[in-house]
Amino acid sequence: MTAAQVPSSGQLLYTINDVTALTRISRSTIYEHIAAGRLKVVRIGRAVRITRGELERWISDLEERGGDDIA
């Protein structure tokens, strides 16, 4: 994703690709956090989206725990 394709931090809903571009975390790691229930998603039909508030909460939780706890 180029700089022109990086999503705006003012968006309400993010795709998984948006989250990877914003956080520089791999898709597989994002999906692991979703599967573990640490990152909640909104499903609209088959589309998976993450709200801005949930993304901020998840990052804050990671900061408080001192990082990722996926084995």
PyRosetta script that sets phi, psi and omega in degrees:
from pyrosetta import init, pose_from_sequence

init()
pose = pose_from_sequence("MTAAQVPSSGQLLYTINDVTALTRISRSTIYEHIAAGRLKVVRIGRAVRITRGELERWISDLEERGGDDIA")
pose.set_psi(1, 127.7)
pose.set_omega(1, 180.0)
pose.set_phi(2, -83.9)
pose.set_psi(2, 171.0)
pose.set_omega(2, -179.3)
pose.set_phi(3, -58.1)
pose.set_psi(3, -34.0)
pose.set_omega(3, 179.5)
pose.set_phi(4, -69.6)
pose.set_psi(4, -19.8)
pose.set_omega(4, -177.5)
pose.set_phi(5, -99.1)
pose.set_psi(5, -4.6)
pose.set_omega(5, 178.5)
pose.set_phi(6, -67.8)
pose.set_psi(6, 128.4)
pose.set_omega(6, -176.5)
pose.set_phi(7, -66.6)
pose.set_psi(7, 155.4)
pose.set_omega(7, 176.8)
pose.set_phi(8, -72.9)
pose.set_psi(8, 138.7)
pose.set_omega(8, 178.1)
pose.set_phi(9, -71.6)
pose.set_psi(9, -6.2)
pose.set_omega(9, 178.6)
pose.set_phi(10, -90.4)
pose.set_psi(10, 0.0)
pose.set_omega(10, 178.8)
pose.set_phi(11, -65.8)
pose.set_psi(11, 152.9)
pose.set_omega(11, 177.9)
pose.set_phi(12, -85.5)
pose.set_psi(12, -40.8)
pose.set_omega(12, -179.6)
pose.set_phi(13, -123.6)
pose.set_psi(13, 140.9)
pose.set_omega(13, 179.9)
pose.set_phi(14, -120.0)
pose.set_psi(14, 143.7)
pose.set_omega(14, 169.7)
pose.set_phi(15, -80.3)
pose.set_psi(15, 170.2)
pose.set_omega(15, 175.9)
pose.set_phi(16, -60.9)
pose.set_psi(16, -40.7)
pose.set_omega(16, 178.5)
pose.set_phi(17, -62.6)
pose.set_psi(17, -38.3)
pose.set_omega(17, 176.3)
pose.set_phi(18, -60.6)
pose.set_psi(18, -45.1)
pose.set_omega(18, -178.3)
pose.set_phi(19, -63.3)
pose.set_psi(19, -42.0)
pose.set_omega(19, 179.0)
pose.set_phi(20, -64.8)
pose.set_psi(20, -37.1)
pose.set_omega(20, 179.1)
pose.set_phi(21, -68.5)
pose.set_psi(21, -40.0)
pose.set_omega(21, -178.7)
pose.set_phi(22, -72.2)
pose.set_psi(22, -39.4)
pose.set_omega(22, -173.1)
pose.set_phi(23, -99.4)
pose.set_psi(23, -16.3)
pose.set_omega(23, -176.1)
pose.set_phi(24, 61.6)
pose.set_psi(24, 32.9)
pose.set_omega(24, 175.8)
pose.set_phi(25, -108.5)
pose.set_psi(25, 141.2)
pose.set_omega(25, -175.4)
pose.set_phi(26, -65.1)
pose.set_psi(26, 153.8)
pose.set_omega(26, 176.9)
pose.set_phi(27, -57.0)
pose.set_psi(27, -42.4)
pose.set_omega(27, -177.2)
pose.set_phi(28, -63.4)
pose.set_psi(28, -38.3)
pose.set_omega(28, 177.7)
pose.set_phi(29, -67.2)
pose.set_psi(29, -41.3)
pose.set_omega(29, 177.2)
pose.set_phi(30, -59.5)
pose.set_psi(30, -47.6)
pose.set_omega(30, 179.5)
pose.set_phi(31, -64.0)
pose.set_psi(31, -33.2)
pose.set_omega(31, 176.5)
pose.set_phi(32, -64.1)
pose.set_psi(32, -41.5)
pose.set_omega(32, 178.3)
pose.set_phi(33, -66.7)
pose.set_psi(33, -36.9)
pose.set_omega(33, 176.9)
pose.set_phi(34, -64.9)
pose.set_psi(34, -48.1)
pose.set_omega(34, -178.7)
pose.set_phi(35, -61.1)
pose.set_psi(35, -34.7)
pose.set_omega(35, -179.5)
pose.set_phi(36, -80.5)
pose.set_psi(36, -6.5)
pose.set_omega(36, 179.4)
pose.set_phi(37, 83.7)
pose.set_psi(37, 7.4)
pose.set_omega(37, -179.9)
pose.set_phi(38, -81.3)
pose.set_psi(38, -24.5)
pose.set_omega(38, 178.9)
pose.set_phi(39, -124.9)
pose.set_psi(39, 113.1)
pose.set_omega(39, -176.1)
pose.set_phi(40, -87.3)
pose.set_psi(40, 145.6)
pose.set_omega(40, -178.8)
pose.set_phi(41, -121.2)
pose.set_psi(41, 162.5)
pose.set_omega(41, 171.7)
pose.set_phi(42, -110.6)
pose.set_psi(42, 127.6)
pose.set_omega(42, 177.4)
pose.set_phi(43, -105.0)
pose.set_psi(43, 125.7)
pose.set_omega(43, 176.9)
pose.set_phi(44, -120.0)
pose.set_psi(44, 99.2)
pose.set_omega(44, -170.3)
pose.set_phi(45, 64.6)
pose.set_psi(45, -125.0)
pose.set_omega(45, 177.7)
pose.set_phi(46, -92.7)
pose.set_psi(46, -6.8)
pose.set_omega(46, -178.1)
pose.set_phi(47, -77.3)
pose.set_psi(47, 138.9)
pose.set_omega(47, 177.8)
pose.set_phi(48, -110.8)
pose.set_psi(48, 124.9)
pose.set_omega(48, 179.7)
pose.set_phi(49, -130.7)
pose.set_psi(49, 155.3)
pose.set_omega(49, 177.7)
pose.set_phi(50, -122.4)
pose.set_psi(50, 129.7)
pose.set_omega(50, -180.0)
pose.set_phi(51, -74.5)
pose.set_psi(51, 155.2)
pose.set_omega(51, 178.0)
pose.set_phi(52, -59.0)
pose.set_psi(52, -42.7)
pose.set_omega(52, -179.8)
pose.set_phi(53, -63.3)
pose.set_psi(53, -40.7)
pose.set_omega(53, 179.1)
pose.set_phi(54, -66.7)
pose.set_psi(54, -39.7)
pose.set_omega(54, 178.3)
pose.set_phi(55, -62.8)
pose.set_psi(55, -43.6)
pose.set_omega(55, 178.4)
pose.set_phi(56, -63.7)
pose.set_psi(56, -41.3)
pose.set_omega(56, 178.9)
pose.set_phi(57, -63.3)
pose.set_psi(57, -44.8)
pose.set_omega(57, -179.3)
pose.set_phi(58, -61.3)
pose.set_psi(58, -44.1)
pose.set_omega(58, 179.2)
pose.set_phi(59, -65.1)
pose.set_psi(59, -41.5)
pose.set_omega(59, 177.5)
pose.set_phi(60, -61.2)
pose.set_psi(60, -42.3)
pose.set_omega(60, 177.3)
pose.set_phi(61, -61.8)
pose.set_psi(61, -41.2)
pose.set_omega(61, 178.0)
pose.set_phi(62, -62.0)
pose.set_psi(62, -40.8)
pose.set_omega(62, 178.7)
pose.set_phi(63, -63.0)
pose.set_psi(63, -44.3)
pose.set_omega(63, -178.7)
pose.set_phi(64, -64.8)
pose.set_psi(64, -36.4)
pose.set_omega(64, -179.6)
pose.set_phi(65, -82.3)
pose.set_psi(65, -11.8)
pose.set_omega(65, -179.7)
pose.set_phi(66, 85.9)
pose.set_psi(66, 18.0)
pose.set_omega(66, 175.8)
pose.set_phi(67, 128.4)
pose.set_psi(67, -168.3)
pose.set_omega(67, -176.0)
pose.set_phi(68, -74.9)
pose.set_psi(68, 141.9)
pose.set_omega(68, 178.1)
pose.set_phi(69, -118.5)
pose.set_psi(69, 22.6)
pose.set_omega(69, 176.8)
pose.set_phi(70, -76.8)
pose.set_psi(70, 128.4)
pose.set_omega(70, -179.3)
pose.set_phi(71, -81.9)
pose.dump_pdb("model.pdb")
